[in-house]
Amino acid sequence: LAIAKIATMVGLLGTVISMIGTFTAIEKAASEGGSAQSQAGAIGLALFATALGLVTAIPLVFSHVLFKAWMARFETKMRSSGQKLLLLLQTAKSPKPAAKTTGPETVARK
């Protein structure tokens, strides 16, 4: 997940740097009487940086979500198996109950 966050931030940083350069060039072109249309490529480069960051981040975040779900299911199965094992061990170690006697002593006590 850290890589996904970093990739998004790097893409955003690339966009911001490219946009700063683009607007500086547009301002320079406007002050010299030139055309701002020549900066379309620089704006495209800025958007490409953002797209690259997102293309990296989206699959990583999706994979992270799937992995967390798989780990949650695995943890549930392991807890259930552990509880079953403990129950099995407890029943194996517990003494067997003594057989009830129905002899004359039991009847005389009533």
ZADO-1210 file (C-alpha; in nm, 4 decimals, padded with zeros to 6 digits):
<atoms>
<atom x="00.0000" y="00.0000" z="00.0000" code="LEU" pos="1"/>
<atom x="00.2921" y="00.2332" z="00.0655" code="ALA" pos="2"/>
<atom x="00.4092" y="00.1951" z="-00.2951" code="ILE" pos="3"/>
<atom x="00.0606" y="00.2853" z="-00.4177" code="ALA" pos="4"/>
<atom x="00.0547" y="00.5991" z="-00.2046" code="LYS" pos="5"/>
<atom x="00.4043" y="00.6983" z="-00.3138" code="ILE" pos="6"/>
<atom x="00.3240" y="00.6356" z="-00.6822" code="ALA" pos="7"/>
<atom x="00.0211" y="00.8613" z="-00.6597" code="THR" pos="8"/>
<atom x="00.2223" y="01.1342" z="-00.4911" code="MET" pos="9"/>
<atom x="00.5036" y="01.1075" z="-00.7487" code="VAL" pos="10"/>
<atom x="00.2480" y="01.1358" z="-01.0286" code="GLY" pos="11"/>
<atom x="00.0956" y="01.4403" z="-00.8651" code="LEU" pos="12"/>
<atom x="00.4395" y="01.5943" z="-00.8128" code="LEU" pos="13"/>
<atom x="00.5216" y="01.5419" z="-01.1804" code="GLY" pos="14"/>
<atom x="00.1958" y="01.7079" z="-01.2763" code="THR" pos="15"/>
<atom x="00.2556" y="02.0076" z="-01.0526" code="VAL" pos="16"/>
<atom x="00.6133" y="02.0564" z="-01.1766" code="ILE" pos="17"/>
<atom x="00.5044" y="02.0282" z="-01.5403" code="SER" pos="18"/>
<atom x="00.2139" y="02.2667" z="-01.4882" code="MET" pos="19"/>
<atom x="00.4415" y="02.5249" z="-01.3241" code="ILE" pos="20"/>
<atom x="00.6754" y="02.5045" z="-01.6227" code="GLY" pos="21"/>
<atom x="00.3834" y="02.5249" z="-01.8639" code="THR" pos="22"/>
<atom x="00.2304" y="02.8318" z="-01.7035" code="PHE" pos="23"/>
<atom x="00.5695" y="03.0010" z="-01.6871" code="THR" pos="24"/>
<atom x="00.6182" y="02.9360" z="-02.0593" code="ALA" pos="25"/>
<atom x="00.2638" y="03.0576" z="-02.1360" code="ILE" pos="26"/>
<atom x="00.3309" y="03.3778" z="-01.9440" code="GLU" pos="27"/>
<atom x="00.6598" y="03.4270" z="-02.1291" code="LYS" pos="28"/>
<atom x="00.4963" y="03.3592" z="-02.4668" code="ALA" pos="29"/>
<atom x="00.2125" y="03.6001" z="-02.3892" code="ALA" pos="30"/>
<atom x="00.4517" y="03.8783" z="-02.2877" code="SER" pos="31"/>
<atom x="00.6510" y="03.8325" z="-02.6093" code="GLU" pos="32"/>
<atom x="00.3375" y="03.8318" z="-02.8221" code="GLY" pos="33"/>
<atom x="00.3656" y="03.4590" z="-02.8998" code="GLY" pos="34"/>
<atom x="00.1032" y="03.1867" z="-02.8965" code="SER" pos="35"/>
<atom x="00.0115" y="02.9875" z="-02.5891" code="ALA" pos="36"/>
<atom x="-00.0979" y="02.6964" z="-02.8093" code="GLN" pos="37"/>
<atom x="00.2579" y="02.5686" z="-02.8250" code="SER" pos="38"/>
<atom x="00.2296" y="02.4636" z="-02.4608" code="GLN" pos="39"/>
<atom x="-00.0249" y="02.1887" z="-02.5270" code="ALA" pos="40"/>
<atom x="00.2541" y="01.9293" z="-02.5270" code="GLY" pos="41"/>
<atom x="00.3746" y="02.0388" z="-02.1847" code="ALA" pos="42"/>
<atom x="00.0225" y="02.0169" z="-02.0445" code="ILE" pos="43"/>
<atom x="-00.0065" y="01.6692" z="-02.1969" code="GLY" pos="44"/>
<atom x="00.3195" y="01.5721" z="-02.0248" code="LEU" pos="45"/>
<atom x="00.1817" y="01.6929" z="-01.6934" code="ALA" pos="46"/>
<atom x="-00.1304" y="01.4832" z="-01.7354" code="LEU" pos="47"/>
<atom x="00.0829" y="01.1857" z="-01.8408" code="PHE" pos="48"/>
<atom x="00.2686" y="01.2058" z="-01.5084" code="ALA" pos="49"/>
<atom x="-00.0612" y="01.1918" z="-01.3219" code="THR" pos="50"/>
<atom x="-00.1862" y="00.9029" z="-01.5339" code="ALA" pos="51"/>
<atom x="00.1351" y="00.7085" z="-01.4734" code="LEU" pos="52"/>
<atom x="00.0985" y="00.7541" z="-01.0981" code="GLY" pos="53"/>
<atom x="-00.2628" y="00.6366" z="-01.1100" code="LEU" pos="54"/>
<atom x="-00.1821" y="00.3395" z="-01.3349" code="VAL" pos="55"/>
<atom x="00.0695" y="00.2315" z="-01.0729" code="THR" pos="56"/>
<atom x="-00.1445" y="00.3058" z="-00.7686" code="ALA" pos="57"/>
<atom x="-00.4827" y="00.1616" z="-00.8704" code="ILE" pos="58"/>
<atom x="-00.3717" y="-00.2023" z="-00.9203" code="PRO" pos="59"/>
<atom x="-00.1621" y="-00.1891" z="-00.6033" code="LEU" pos="60"/>
<atom x="-00.4498" y="-00.0590" z="-00.3921" code="VAL" pos="61"/>
<atom x="-00.6843" y="-00.3178" z="-00.5458" code="PHE" pos="62"/>
<atom x="-00.4327" y="-00.5958" z="-00.4733" code="SER" pos="63"/>
<atom x="-00.3952" y="-00.4704" z="-00.1181" code="HIS" pos="64"/>
<atom x="-00.7714" y="-00.4825" z="-00.0611" code="VAL" pos="65"/>
<atom x="-00.7909" y="-00.8376" z="-00.1989" code="LEU" pos="66"/>
<atom x="-00.4965" y="-00.9473" z="00.0151" code="PHE" pos="67"/>
<atom x="-00.6526" y="-00.8010" z="00.3312" code="LYS" pos="68"/>
<atom x="-00.9796" y="-00.9832" z="00.2586" code="ALA" pos="69"/>
<atom x="-00.7911" y="-01.3094" z="00.2010" code="TRP" pos="70"/>
<atom x="-00.5988" y="-01.2613" z="00.5273" code="MET" pos="71"/>
<atom x="-00.9220" y="-01.1981" z="00.7191" code="ALA" pos="72"/>
<atom x="-01.0731" y="-01.5214" z="00.5856" code="ARG" pos="73"/>
<atom x="-00.7508" y="-01.7091" z="00.6623" code="PHE" pos="74"/>
<atom x="-00.7457" y="-01.5717" z="01.0176" code="GLU" pos="75"/>
<atom x="-01.1065" y="-01.6804" z="01.0715" code="THR" pos="76"/>
<atom x="-01.0299" y="-02.0322" z="00.9483" code="LYS" pos="77"/>
<atom x="-00.7201" y="-02.0555" z="01.1682" code="MET" pos="78"/>
<atom x="-00.9101" y="-01.9421" z="01.4789" code="ARG" pos="79"/>
<atom x="-01.1846" y="-02.1935" z="01.4103" code="SER" pos="80"/>
<atom x="-00.9323" y="-02.4721" z="01.3582" code="SER" pos="81"/>
<atom x="-00.7475" y="-02.3736" z="01.6763" code="GLY" pos="82"/>
<atom x="-01.0679" y="-02.3786" z="01.8792" code="GLN" pos="83"/>
<atom x="-01.1593" y="-02.7201" z="01.7401" code="LYS" pos="84"/>
<atom x="-00.8128" y="-02.8508" z="01.8260" code="LEU" pos="85"/>
<atom x="-00.8346" y="-02.7177" z="02.1819" code="LEU" pos="86"/>
<atom x="-01.1777" y="-02.8724" z="02.2266" code="LEU" pos="87"/>
<atom x="-01.0476" y="-03.2037" z="02.0946" code="LEU" pos="88"/>
<atom x="-00.7500" y="-03.1941" z="02.3325" code="LEU" pos="89"/>
<atom x="-00.9714" y="-03.1053" z="02.6290" code="GLN" pos="90"/>
<atom x="-01.2126" y="-03.3903" z="02.5623" code="THR" pos="91"/>
<atom x="-00.9250" y="-03.6352" z="02.5139" code="ALA" pos="92"/>
<atom x="-00.7693" y="-03.5445" z="02.8524" code="LYS" pos="93"/>
<atom x="-01.0869" y="-03.5206" z="03.0609" code="SER" pos="94"/>
<atom x="-01.1580" y="-03.8267" z="03.2771" code="PRO" pos="95"/>
<atom x="-01.4438" y="-04.0490" z="03.1777" code="LYS" pos="96"/>
<atom x="-01.7460" y="-04.0191" z="03.4103" code="PRO" pos="97"/>
<atom x="-01.7885" y="-04.3113" z="03.6510" code="ALA" pos="98"/>
<atom x="-02.0682" y="-04.5527" z="03.5703" code="ALA" pos="99"/>
<atom x="-02.3753" y="-04.5125" z="03.7884" code="LYS" pos="100"/>
<atom x="-02.4459" y="-04.7985" z="04.0195" code="THR" pos="101"/>
<atom x="-02.7977" y="-04.9186" z="04.0627" code="THR" pos="102"/>
<atom x="-02.7215" y="-05.1567" z="04.3429" code="GLY" pos="103"/>
<atom x="-02.8887" y="-05.1810" z="04.6853" code="PRO" pos="104"/>
<atom x="-02.6837" y="-04.8912" z="04.8333" code="GLU" pos="105"/>
<atom x="-02.8326" y="-04.6436" z="04.5851" code="THR" pos="106"/>
<atom x="-03.1857" y="-04.7591" z="04.6540" code="VAL" pos="107"/>
<atom x="-03.1384" y="-04.7526" z="05.0332" code="ALA" pos="108"/>
<atom x="-03.0283" y="-04.3868" z="05.0308" code="ARG" pos="109"/>
<atom x="-03.3515" y="-04.2688" z="04.8717" code="LYS" pos="110"/>
</atoms>
